[in-house]
Amino acid sequence: MRRKDKLVTDLNLLHEVINKAEVCRLGLVDGTKPYIIPLSFGFDGTYLYIHSAPKGKKVDILSHNPRVCVEFEQNTGILKSEKPCNWSVRYFTVIGNGNAEVVEDCNEKNYGLNQIVRHYDPEAPVYAFTEQDLSTVLVYKIKFEEIAGKISGMTRVNT
């Protein structure tokens, strides 16, 4: 990262951004073309869980190249000044790289889906998805090999 003063490596802060994010953006490589999509997700501190229909462009791409880049953000906004040339942006972003792996085990698939549900409703009870439910969805897990954050326009605390 060019601007080391904006770099955040504290895992607790990075996980906080992930846990507060409403959407993650999943970056894939389709042959020689980049492809990015917004997704709902769940994160347990070790794995990021995402889900998918059993067929589609994302599934096709991941079957050929499981390498992914994932982005999360919070507190974004434009910081205006008198001259537009002096405007800035406020943000706290996290970017992680890893491999997306299809979850085959039914218990782990159930766990991953529950992580997604609990991300959006922390009070939700653990749901026992049926075999029928599980057969209609793919669940992927991603373990970050690299993860870092970038902060701008905000007070830095314990970064």
Sequence and secondary structure as in RCSB ss.txt:
>XXXX:A:sequence
MRRKDKLVTDLNLLHEVINKAEVCRLGLVDGTKPYIIPLSFGFDGTYLYIHSAPKGKKVDILSHNPRVCVEFEQN
TGILKSEKPCNWSVRYFTVIGNGNAEVVEDCNEKNYGLNQIVRHYDPEAPVYAFTEQDLSTVLVYKIKFEEIAGK
ISGMTRVNT
>XXXX:A:secstr
   GGGEE  HHHHHHHHHH S EEEEEEETTEEEEEEE  EE SSEEEEEE SSSHHHHHHHH  EEEEEEEEE
EEEE  SSGGG EEEEEEEEEEEEEEE   HHHHHHHHHHHHHHH TT       HHHHHT EEEEEEEEEEEEE
EESS     
